[in-house]
Amino acid sequence: MGEWRPLAGPSRQVALEILLDGPLSRAELSRRVGLSPGSLTRLTKPMVESGLLVEVEGGPTDARVGRPSQPLDLDANAHHFVGIKLTGDSAIGVLTTLRADVLAIVERPITDPTPSAVADLVVQLIDELTVQVPGGTAITGVGVSLGGRVADRTEVRWAPYLNWVDVPFGELLAAHTSVPIVIANDLTSLVEATHWFGAGRNAHRFVLLTIGAGVGYGLVVHNRVVDSPDVTLGLVAHHPLLHDGPRCDRGHRGCAISLLTVSAITNHVGTALGRPVEYDEALDLAAKGDPAAREMIGRAGRALGKLIAAAANFAMPELVVLGGEGVRLAEVAHDELLAGLHADRHPSTAEVPMVLQPADFSEWARGAAVVAIQTFVLGTE
């Protein structure tokens, strides 16, 4: 696998400040990183000469010299990254800039879920996206995310949707490409993307809840992602929500996974209608007022509201971000969601600000790219 060569010391701190909040004046940068103006100039000069940083117009006039200052920004096109999200049946890839702006998207089905076949497919996606880099330059790094537990950013210990156990996936990919690659849990990657470049960018404390194939929970506190090996286990999926709800495969009645996953919702609506339905069809029927669909979707909406309430009551976040391929439920069952939320919140509590992420898997692939961006900037420590 290729070698990561991140910036170090003050250079890394300067680059990170500009990456997340740029453009920034030199005075503001000096304050943030604790360097004198002269030291900052000496530090940033080679970064400007290399093209990583650029001087931009539009800064305030510096009274000491009587001319406009030139804030520093980062050339987002100086480096490009590929992010790939693996589901149980498809691989979704994106090409991004250094600021995680998506330039291209590709998707391919996974017809053979064996690790070697999936590794070949990932390499194909990397090659396909690499040729779309502006100017024909090489990509700087690749992030690959999947549901399950990952160790040392290279080994997949457990991936239930692909039925993998103890797969050295990073090594399999390294046999086919010299590009630096990092393997990560998909929910953790999505939280990192939301934290650095998404709705949670300026929030010191926020919660991310996802509904789709599973139910996920991520937390940022004091501007840092709360991480643990247990994050990958989807523990919130079995949080009890409705005492009279359906049972999950572990026998829990009315837990999140029995009510909120795409498969649970389609099964419940399909049973109520007496025929199979797809997820969007179930939501469309509920939105049009079909009684059976409306009842099942409304129940799911109340359950989602109660899950948001539980997260808000424990974490007291500034913001709740809702994501995942099933997130449209929050729109169709909006009134029921609010009813469930308010039922489990104190009447005097403030309203919980909520933001919905796009429902497509490219957002998850972008999260994988962000983990590669973070590894490039921060290293693997």
C-alpha positions in Angstrom: 0.0 0.0 0.0 1.3 3.5 -0.8 2.8 5.6 1.9 1.0 8.6 3.4 3.1 11.7 3.8 1.1 14.2 5.7 2.3 17.6 6.7 3.8 17.9 10.1 4.0 20.4 13.0 2.9 24.0 12.4 2.6 23.5 8.7 -0.1 20.9 9.3 -1.9 23.2 11.7 -1.8 26.0 9.2 -3.1 23.9 6.4 -5.9 22.4 8.6 -7.1 25.9 9.7 -7.2 27.1 6.1 -8.7 23.8 4.8 -11.7 24.1 7.2 -12.1 27.8 7.5 -10.2 29.5 4.7 -9.5 31.9 3.2 -7.9 33.4 6.3 -5.8 36.5 6.8 -2.2 36.1 8.0 -3.1 38.0 11.1 -6.0 35.6 11.9 -3.7 32.6 11.1 -1.0 34.0 13.4 -3.6 34.2 16.2 -4.9 30.7 15.6 -1.6 28.9 15.4 0.3 31.1 17.9 3.1 32.2 15.5 4.5 35.6 14.9 3.8 37.2 11.6 7.4 36.7 10.5 7.4 33.0 11.5 4.1 32.5 9.7 5.5 34.1 6.5 8.6 31.9 6.6 6.4 28.8 7.2 3.8 29.5 4.5 6.2 30.7 1.8 7.2 27.2 0.6 3.5 26.1 0.9 2.6 29.0 -1.5 5.5 28.2 -3.8 4.4 24.5 -4.0 0.9 25.6 -5.0 -0.8 24.1 -1.9 -1.7 27.5 -0.6 -2.7 30.5 -2.7 -3.0 34.2 -2.0 -6.5 35.6 -2.8 -7.7 39.1 -3.2 -10.4 40.9 -1.1 -8.7 41.1 2.3 -9.1 44.2 4.5 -6.7 47.1 4.1 -3.6 46.8 6.4 -3.4 50.3 7.9 0.4 49.8 8.6 1.3 49.6 5.0 -1.7 51.2 3.4 -2.6 48.4 1.0 -5.0 45.5 1.0 -3.8 42.3 2.7 -3.9 39.1 0.8 -5.6 36.3 2.7 -4.4 32.7 2.3 -6.5 30.0 0.9 -5.9 26.4 0.0 -6.0 25.3 -3.6 -8.6 22.6 -3.3 -7.6 21.2 -6.7 -4.0 20.7 -5.7 -4.9 17.2 -4.6 -7.7 14.8 -5.5 -9.2 11.9 -3.6 -11.4 8.9 -4.3 -14.0 7.6 -1.9 -15.7 4.3 -2.3 -18.7 3.0 -0.3 -19.4 -0.7 -0.3 -22.8 -2.0 0.4 -24.0 -5.6 0.2 -24.7 -5.3 -3.5 -23.0 -2.3 -4.9 -19.9 -0.1 -4.9 -20.3 3.6 -5.2 -17.3 5.8 -5.9 -16.7 9.5 -6.0 -13.8 11.8 -7.0 -13.3 14.8 -4.8 -11.2 17.8 -4.3 -9.2 18.4 -1.2 -12.3 20.1 0.3 -14.4 17.1 -0.5 -16.3 18.7 -3.4 -17.6 15.9 -5.6 -16.4 16.1 -9.2 -17.6 12.6 -10.5 -19.7 9.7 -9.3 -19.6 6.1 -10.5 -21.6 3.0 -9.3 -21.2 -0.7 -10.1 -23.0 -3.7 -8.8 -21.2 -6.3 -6.7 -22.0 -9.5 -8.5 -19.4 -11.5 -6.6 -19.0 -10.6 -2.9 -15.8 -12.5 -2.3 -13.0 -10.2 -1.1 -10.8 -10.7 -4.1 -13.6 -10.0 -6.5 -14.6 -6.9 -4.6 -11.0 -5.7 -4.5 -10.8 -6.0 -8.3 -14.0 -4.0 -8.6 -12.7 -1.3 -6.2 -9.5 -1.0 -8.3 -11.6 -0.6 -11.4 -13.5 2.2 -9.9 -10.3 3.9 -8.8 -8.9 3.7 -12.3 -12.1 5.0 -13.8 -12.2 8.0 -11.5 -8.5 8.7 -11.7 -8.8 9.4 -15.5 -11.4 12.1 -14.6 -9.0 14.1 -12.5 -8.6 17.6 -14.0 -5.3 18.0 -15.7 -4.7 14.3 -15.7 -2.7 14.3 -12.5 -2.6 11.4 -10.1 -4.9 11.0 -7.1 -3.4 11.6 -3.7 -5.3 8.9 -1.7 -8.3 6.6 -1.5 -10.8 5.9 1.2 -13.0 2.8 1.3 -15.8 2.5 3.7 -18.2 -0.4 4.6 -20.5 -1.4 7.3 -18.7 -3.4 10.0 -15.6 -3.4 12.1 -12.2 -2.3 10.7 -8.8 -2.6 12.5 -5.6 -0.6 11.8 -7.3 1.1 8.8 -6.6 -1.9 6.7 -8.2 -5.1 8.0 -11.9 -5.8 7.9 -12.6 -7.8 11.0 -16.4 -8.1 10.4 -18.6 -6.9 7.5 -22.1 -8.4 7.9 -23.5 -7.1 4.6 -20.7 -8.7 2.6 -20.4 -11.7 5.0 -16.7 -11.1 5.6 -14.7 -12.1 8.7 -11.0 -11.2 9.2 -10.3 -10.0 5.6 -7.0 -8.2 5.0 -8.8 -6.0 2.5 -6.1 -3.3 2.5 -3.5 -5.8 1.5 -5.7 -7.1 -1.3 -6.0 -3.6 -2.7 -2.3 -2.9 -2.3 -1.4 -5.8 -4.5 -3.1 -3.9 -7.4 -2.3 -0.2 -6.8 0.4 1.9 -5.2 -2.1 4.7 -4.3 -2.3 5.1 -0.5 -5.6 3.6 0.8 -7.4 3.7 4.1 -10.2 1.4 5.1 -12.9 2.7 7.5 -16.3 2.0 9.0 -18.9 3.7 6.9 -20.8 5.4 9.7 -17.6 6.8 11.2 -16.6 8.2 7.8 -20.0 9.8 7.3 -19.7 11.5 10.8 -16.2 12.8 9.9 -17.5 14.2 6.6 -20.5 15.9 8.4 -18.0 17.2 11.0 -15.4 18.7 8.6 -17.4 19.6 5.5 -21.1 19.1 6.2 -23.9 20.3 8.3 -22.0 19.8 11.6 -19.0 21.9 10.5 -19.5 24.7 13.0 -21.2 22.7 15.7 -19.1 21.7 18.7 -21.6 19.1 19.7 -23.9 17.3 17.3 -25.6 13.9 16.7 -25.8 12.0 13.4 -28.6 9.4 13.1 -28.9 7.3 10.0 -31.7 5.0 8.8 -31.4 2.6 5.9 -30.1 -1.0 5.8 -29.4 -0.4 9.5 -29.8 2.3 12.1 -26.6 4.3 13.0 -25.6 6.8 15.6 -22.6 9.1 15.6 -21.6 11.8 18.1 -19.3 14.8 18.0 -18.5 16.4 21.4 -16.1 19.4 21.9 -15.5 19.4 18.2 -14.2 15.8 18.2 -15.8 12.6 16.9 -16.5 10.2 19.7 -14.9 7.0 18.6 -14.8 3.5 20.0 -14.6 -0.1 18.6 -18.2 -0.4 19.7 -19.3 2.3 17.4 -19.3 -0.2 14.6 -21.7 -2.6 16.3 -24.8 -0.4 15.7 -25.8 -0.5 19.3 -28.5 2.1 18.9 -30.3 -0.2 16.5 -31.8 -2.1 19.5 -32.8 0.9 21.5 -36.5 0.4 22.6 -38.9 2.9 21.1 -42.5 1.5 21.0 -43.6 -1.0 23.7 -46.2 -2.5 21.4 -44.1 -2.5 18.3 -42.9 -5.6 16.2 -40.2 -7.9 17.4 -36.7 -7.9 15.9 -34.7 -11.0 15.2 -33.3 -10.9 18.7 -36.7 -10.8 20.2 -36.7 -7.2 21.2 -40.2 -5.6 20.9 -40.4 -2.2 19.2 -36.7 -1.5 19.0 -35.2 0.8 16.3 -34.2 -1.9 13.9 -37.6 -3.4 14.0 -39.2 -0.2 13.0 -36.9 2.1 11.1 -34.8 0.2 8.6 -35.8 0.2 4.9 -36.5 -3.5 5.0 -38.6 -3.3 8.2 -40.7 -0.4 6.7 -41.3 -2.2 3.4 -42.2 -5.4 5.1 -44.7 -3.7 7.4 -46.3 -1.7 4.6 -46.3 -4.7 2.3 -48.0 -6.8 4.9 -50.6 -4.2 5.5 -51.3 -3.9 1.8 -51.1 -7.6 1.1 -48.5 -7.2 -1.6 -44.7 -6.4 -1.9 -43.7 -2.8 -2.1 -40.5 -0.8 -2.6 -39.5 1.8 -0.1 -40.2 4.9 -2.2 -43.6 3.4 -3.2 -44.5 2.8 0.5 -43.6 6.5 1.2 -45.5 7.7 -1.8 -48.6 5.8 -0.8 -48.5 7.2 2.7 -48.0 10.7 1.3 -51.1 10.3 -0.9 -53.2 9.2 2.1 -53.4 5.4 1.6 -54.8 4.4 5.1 -52.7 1.2 5.5 -49.4 2.8 4.3 -50.2 6.0 6.3 -50.6 4.0 9.5 -47.3 2.1 9.1 -45.3 5.1 8.0 -46.8 7.2 10.7 -45.7 4.6 13.3 -42.2 4.6 11.9 -42.2 8.4 12.0 -43.2 8.4 15.7 -40.5 5.9 16.4 -37.9 8.1 14.7 -39.0 11.1 16.7 -38.6 9.1 19.9 -35.1 8.0 18.8 -34.2 11.7 18.1 -35.6 12.6 21.6 -33.4 9.9 23.3 -30.3 11.2 21.5 -31.1 14.8 22.4 -31.9 14.0 26.0 -28.6 12.1 26.6 -26.2 14.1 24.4 -27.9 17.6 24.5 -26.6 18.4 21.0 -26.7 21.8 19.3 -27.8 19.9 16.1 -29.2 16.6 15.0 -28.3 15.5 11.5 -30.5 12.8 9.8 -29.0 10.7 7.0 -29.0 7.4 5.3 -30.9 6.1 2.3 -34.1 5.9 4.3 -34.0 9.5 5.5 -37.0 10.5 3.3 -39.2 9.0 6.1 -38.5 12.2 8.1 -40.2 14.3 5.4 -43.2 12.1 4.7 -43.9 11.4 8.4 -42.8 14.9 9.6 -45.8 15.5 11.8 -45.6 12.1 13.4 -41.9 12.5 13.9 -42.5 15.8 15.8 -45.2 14.1 17.9 -42.8 11.3 18.9 -40.0 13.8 19.6 -42.2 16.1 21.8 -43.7 13.2 23.7 -40.3 12.2 25.1 -38.9 15.7 25.6 -39.6 18.1 28.6 -42.1 20.8 27.5 -39.6 23.5 28.5 -36.8 22.2 26.3 -35.7 24.1 23.3 -36.5 22.8 19.8 -33.8 20.5 18.4 -32.5 21.9 15.1 -32.5 19.1 12.5 -30.9 18.9 9.1 -31.5 16.2 6.5 -28.6 14.9 4.4 -29.1 13.7 0.8 -30.4 10.1 0.7 -28.1 8.7 -2.0 -25.1 6.6 -1.3 -22.7 9.1 -2.9 -22.8 11.0 0.4 -21.4 7.9 2.1 -18.7 7.6 -0.6 -17.8 11.2 0.0 -17.4 10.3 3.7 -14.8 7.7 2.7 -13.0 10.3 0.6 -13.0 12.6 3.7 -11.2 9.9 5.8 -8.6 9.8 3.0 -8.3 13.6 3.2 -7.9 13.5 6.9 -5.3 10.8 6.7 -3.4 12.9 4.2 -3.6 16.1 6.3 -3.3 14.6 9.8 -1.5 11.3 9.3 -2.6 8.0 10.9 -2.0 8.9 14.5 
